[in-house]
Amino acid sequence: MSCFGLVLSCLGSWLGPDAAAPVTAPCSSSASGAGTAGAAATRGVRDISGQESPEPGTRVIIRRSSEESNCTVCVGEDPACSKTKILSDPQNMTVEFTCPSPQDIFTVEVNRDLDCSKSCAYDTIHPESSILPDFKQIFTWDLKVSPAKAFQLDFPASGMKQIQSLEQCLDKHTYTILMYSRAGTVPIGTFCRTGTITRMQVLWKGRVSLEVPRDTVLIPSDFKYSEAVVSSSAGSISAVVDVVLARGVSNTDFFSPSNIPSDYVMKWNFVVPPMHNFTVNFVKYTEPECQSKMARVTYQQDNNPPIDKSLRDNQVTNYQGNFSLSLTNCDVKKGKVPGLFLNFRVSVFRSGIPYLCTVDLQNDEALSLQLEHTTLDSFCELSVDSVVQKTIIVPPGSKAILSFLDCRSDELLLTAKKTIECQNLSLCSLAEILLSVPALDSCLPTPLQEVTWVLQMPQDGAVELRAPQGSLNQLGPGQDCVTPMSVLVSEADGSRIGCFSSLAGKGYIDKVQISSNVTVTAVAGAQGLNYKHGPFLSMSFSPEITDNLIYTIFLSPLGLSTVLLMTPNWPGTMKSESTLSWIVNIPEEYRAELSFLNVSQPRCREGHTEMIIKEMGSEIEQSFREDNAFDHKVDMSGSFYLNMSNCEPGYGHFAILSQLSLQKKSKKLLSIILGVIGALLAVSLIILIVVCVVIRKKKHQLANRSSICIPKGIASLPGDASFPKIRANNESHVYDYIDETMVYGHLLEDERLREGGGQFNGHQVDTYRMFTGTVDTMAVNSEPDGCQGPETDSYHPFLGPSETFMPPRPHSPLCPLNSMGFEDRRMVDNELYTFKNQGDLNTINLFNDDRLPPPDVEYDEAF
């Protein structure tokens, strides 16, 4: 059977009281056989070989604590077994017990001598936990210093607390300190871990012990051990206890030894926190029978005379400052008489007069307040309705009386929280709600430093945030969110969305839509917040949106020309499996340049990250994933959408910082268009000039022709293009009265005009005008075809028509226009040239020469 590792072997049955002395059987790894197994069946065996080497001067004492059992302990190969064994060198040794459960009967004491009378090179003392840990353990340290000196114990920072001797510590670690005097052993007290006692001095010689029950995990505590010199003015002080009292209200009990020797003094030094008062009360005391003098208590404070009081006097009350209390015994009578004992209590409480403030939130069912300290070493004391609290919370719709004692304004933090909730979108008002600083009671000792609005949306809705006036601006890297009119927007689960400012003239975000509950926090600077601050944001509840977050942006050349677009919580990760959209509106005469400045892509465990860029009104889109390369600069000619979505990351995170720049559209295309139009205009102008020249030339040729008188046609003048009214549309041929002399006056002309071949070259006019000028001799027609051409270099007998009088060309078969070589057969033998019938025109050639072909007939288009 192996005994290594301190394993208990419990075999067999309990030895009866008449059992024979056990047979020595050392435990070893090679022990075997029926004889050995039978011997071990009634024994408990411990092997403490191979354990951690104890410090020098350590002894292990195994002692039977119950006299009802006759179980003994055997060590090594020594056949002698007894109820107590002392192991001076417990490194390589086997311990055997004559009962199967020795841990219920025996106690293991680990003792060490620490003598500072010759050399005091000890730093700390601490318990050894490796020897028989399943037994009840007592660790003892015997301390000794030079005569007339004291050993000093500095306890851990958590301190020690004194209890009565019969009490138990909560952690089952009980410390006891004894003093060895010439009169005998004096128990200084029983102590537990964590308390107000920080140090103790004991005259000359003593013992410190720690008792730990069986099956209890040892909690080591190191004590600093040193030698101290007792002041000569202290007289016969036997022990000194140093106490540091805690802040706030406290009541601490202390106990004197039960049998202080005659004329011995026990002293306690108390450190009282500032701005606190103390009172001492005697809970219980026992007066000794004195032969001379009397037992007394002395109070001492710096620069003040001592105050002596008897045990029956009223003790000090409502004192301030540090003090010491000394208990001095009298000369006690010999014999068995009651000794001196004192149990006193030190009560500490705050001094000063508290400042009171009544806070009434009954008119605002959604607003709550919270007040707390900002410095750890503050002496500020807060209380609500006379109950001291570290943090004050005034719930919504309540009224409370707050008390502030020794509280400076700069060490208090006042925050407010307001909840705006909509449970059903159809029942909630869709009107905008301004997020403004609430008006608080003026009696509060510090300004409001932080306001949080909790916006709780309905299940099928969203939260919409806008600037009270103008647009919002999102603060980028390096910009502090603790600025005027700035707020931090987060989701209800703490996921940060971003920091926004509503300062006029600096915004580009028209609205932010969020599909979850939102918290909006405004943090003040040194001046604090008050109700005079304008509203930070305007919020409303809107119908459900498709993305987790949507920004609507309007860029203007009058505002910011370059803005930053950030994923939520930038530079941290965007929430997994969430989506984000920007709706970017750009003026028509401008374009935008989208640049991705900082891109962090994860390795996705599920799904993919994706970015989609799409212009409004277009079906074409650009799409990028985390495993694709993409352009870091994209030019957008108009308004567009930018969508981003995150995956379920395996490692890494999704975060993108992009920049949007507004630029005026280029004029190159306009120049090209204007150049093409100019070229077309130039070609058109050239063609127009050519056409005009050709038409002008043709008109010039036509201008040399002359019209003839056509009775039923429309007269035309050479060079005239048109006539404003045709014959049928005017009344120029209708006469009310015609003077016969004027109408037939030409018949009275010289007969030679007709005989000489003169021709009539006039036009139809409304009235006849007599020509009174000279008449040149008419030229004789010399044309061989019998058609007389136009007259040249001669004076016409009639006045020319008006320049605007341009009748169309007559619709009659004619000789060449410069000929009169035809005659209408309807005008026969009539000097008045009246028509005898209404038949068609029938030309009569006045010449006998038929060599020329019939003349071309020209028709007026308007006829």
C-alpha positions, 0 to 999 in steps of 0.5 A, a space after each residue: 500500500 502506498 502512503 505517498 501524498 498524505 493519503 488516509 487509508 481507512 481499512 478495518 474496524 474501530 479498535 476496541 478499548 481492550 485491544 492489544 498494543 499495535 504492531 509496528 509496521 512502517 508504511 512503505 511502497 514495498 509493503 505487501 502481503 496478508 500480514 501487512 494488510 491485516 495490520 494496516 486494516 486497523 491503523 491510520 497512516 500518514 507519510 509526511 516524507 517528501 513534503 515541503 521543507 519547513 523553515 528552520 526552528 519549526 516543530 510539529 506537535 501531534 497531540 490528542 485533544 480528546 481524553 475519551 479515546 485511547 488512540 495513540 500516535 507512532 512515529 517512524 520505526 520507534 515502537 513507542 506510541 503515545 498520545 503526543 509526539 513532537 517532530 523536530 525534523 518532519 521532512 522524512 518521516 512516517 506517522 502511524 495512528 492506532 485508530 482509523 480516523 485520527 483527524 477527529 481526535 488529534 490536533 496538529 500544532 506547527 510551532 516556531 520560535 522567533 527570538 529577536 533578543 539577539 538578532 531580528 532578521 525576520 521579515 514576515 511570519 506566515 503559516 505552513 500549510 503542507 503538514 497534515 492539512 486534513 487535521 485541525 491545525 494550530 499555528 503558533 509563533 513564540 516571540 521574544 525581544 530584549 527586556 524593556 522592549 516590545 515586539 511589534 506586529 504590523 497586520 495586513 492592510 485589511 487590518 484585524 478585528 477584536 472579538 470576545 474569546 468565545 466568538 467565532 470568525 466568519 472565515 474560521 481563522 481565529 487569531 489569539 495574542 498572549 503576553 508573558 509577564 512576570 505575573 503570568 500569562 495575560 491574554 491580550 485578545 482574540 482577533 479576526 481578519 479584516 478590521 480597524 486594528 493595524 498594529 500591536 506592541 507587546 512588552 518583552 515576550 508573547 505568543 501569536 496563534 492561529 487556529 484553523 478547523 479540520 478540512 478548512 482551506 488555509 488563508 495565509 496572512 503575513 504579519 510583519 514582525 519587528 522589535 520596538 522601543 517603548 517610550 520611557 514616558 509610557 511607564 509600565 505599559 504592557 501592550 499598545 493597540 493602534 486603531 484607524 477608524 473608518 469614515 462614516 457612521 461606525 460602532 466598534 467594540 474593544 476588550 481589555 485583558 481579563 486579568 491585567 497585573 497590578 499597576 499595568 497599563 493597556 493603551 489604545 491609540 485611535 485615528 479619527 477621520 477628519 470631519 468626524 466626531 467620536 463618543 466613548 461608551 463603556 458597554 461592560 466593565 469589572 472593577 478590581 478589589 484594590 489595596 491602593 489607588 484605583 482603576 482609571 481611564 485616561 484620555 489624551 489628545 495632542 496639545 491638550 491636557 489629559 482627562 482622567 475618569 473612573 470606570 463609573 464616570 460619563 465618558 467623552 462625547 462628541 469630541 473631534 480629532 485623534 485620541 488615546 485611551 489608557 486603562 490603568 489597573 490599581 494595586 490589586 489585593 492578593 488572592 482570588 479576587 475579581 480582576 480588572 476588565 473593560 469592554 468599551 465602544 467607540 462610536 464615530 459619526 459625521 460632524 457639521 450641519 447637513 445641507 438639505 434639498 427637496 427634489 420633486 419629480 411628481 410632475 414628470 413621470 419619465 424623469 429620474 435623477 442620480 447623485 454620486 461621489 466623483 472622488 474616493 477620498 471625499 468626506 462628502 456624505 449623502 443621504 436620502 430621507 435621513 438614510 446615508 447612501 453612497 449613491 442617491 437615486 430619485 425615481 420618476 414621479 417621486 419626491 425626496 429630501 436630500 441631505 449633503 454633508 461636507 460635499 463640494 460641488 466639484 466632487 459631485 456628479 448629477 445625471 438625469 435620465 428621461 424615458 420616451 416610449 411608444 408601444 403602438 405606432 398607431 396610438 403614438 403621436 408622430 409629431 417631433 419631440 425636442 430633446 431638451 435639458 429638463 428644468 431641475 430644482 435650484 437647491 441642488 448643490 451641483 449643476 447637471 452634468 449629463 442627460 440621457 434620453 432613452 427612446 423606446 420604439 414600437 416593434 414595427 417602428 423606428 426612431 428618427 433623429 433630426 437637428 432642431 434647425 438645419 442639419 446634423 454633423 457627425 464628429 470624426 476622428 480626433 473630435 471630442 464628443 464633450 462639446 456644446 450641442 453634441 450628443 452620443 447616440 447608442 443602441 440600447 444594448 450599448 453598441 455605439 452609433 456615433 457622436 453628432 452635433 447640431 451646431 447651425 451651418 455645419 451640418 450635412 445629415 438631414 436625418 438618421 433612422 434607427 431600427 432599435 431602441 436608442 439612448 441619446 446622451 449629452 455630456 456637459 463641460 465645466 459649466 454644466 447643463 441647464 434648461 437654457 440650453 437649446 434642444 439638442 435633437 428632434 426625435 420622432 417615431 416612424 414606420 419600420 425601415 429595412 436597414 438597421 441604420 439609414 443616413 439621409 445626406 444633402 450636400 450643398 456647395 454653401 455648406 461643407 464640401 468634404 464630409 466623412 462617412 463612418 460605420 457605426 462605432 468607428 474605429 471599432 467594429 460594426 455590429 455583426 449581421 447588421 446593415 447600413 445605408 446612406 442616401 446621398 443627394 447631390 446638386 445637379 450641377 455638381 458631382 461627388 468623389 467617394 474615397 475609402 480612406 480606412 477599410 478593415 475587413 474581417 474573415 467571415 465565419 458566416 455570410 459576407 460583408 458587402 458594399 453596394 454603390 448605385 446611382 438614383 434612377 439607374 439600374 447599374 450598381 457596383 458591388 464589393 465583398 470582403 474577398 474582392 478587390 475594389 476601387 478606393 475612389 469612385 466618381 458619382 455624377 449624381 445622387 446615389 445610394 451607398 449600402 454596407 452590410 456585415 457578416 458574422 466575423 470569425 476574426 477581425 472586424 468590419 470598419 470603414 471610414 470614407 470621405 465624400 467630396 463635392 465638386 463642380 461638374 467639368 465643362 469639357 462635354 459642354 465645350 464639345 457640344 458647343 463646338 459641334 453646334 458651332 461647326 454645324 452653324 458655320 456649315 449651315 451659314 455657308 450653305 445659306 450664303 450659297 443658296 442666297 447668292 444663287 437665288 439673288 442671281 436668279 432674281 437678277 435675271 428675272 428682274 430684267 424681264 417686264 410684265 404685260 397687261 393681262 386683262 384678267 390676270 395679275 400684273 407683275 413688275 420687273 423684280 417684284 417677288 409678290 403682291 400682297 393682294 390678288 385681283 380677287 381680294 382687292 377692289 382696285 378694279 372697281 370704279 364708282 366714276 371714271 372721267 371719259 377724258 382720262 380713260 380715252 385720252 390716249 386715243 387723242 394722241 398723235 396717230 404716229 404713236 400707233 403707226 410707229 409701232 409704239 407699245 403700251 408698257 404700263 400697269 393696271 392702276 386704280 385711276 388714270 393719270 394724264 402724262 404731261 411731260 415730253 415724249 421721246 421718239 420710240 425706238 423701232 423694234 429690230 428683232 427678227 421674230 416680230 416680238 419687240 424687246 424691252 425699251 432701254 435708255 428711254 423715258 417711260 410715259 407712265 409713273 412707276 408703281 409703288 415699291 410695295 405694289 408687286 402683283 404676281 405674274 399674269 396667268 396668260 400665254 405670252 410671247 417673251 416678256 419683252 414682246 407684245 407680238 400677240 393680240 386677243 381675238 376677243 378685242 376686234 374692231 373696238 377702239 375701247 378694247 372691250 371684250 365681246 365674249 368670255 371665251 379663252 384667250 386666242 393669240 394672234 400672231 401679228 407678224 408673218 414670220 413663223 421662224 421662232 417657236 411659240 413663247 414659253 408660258 409662265 404661270 403664277 403659282 398663286 393663280 
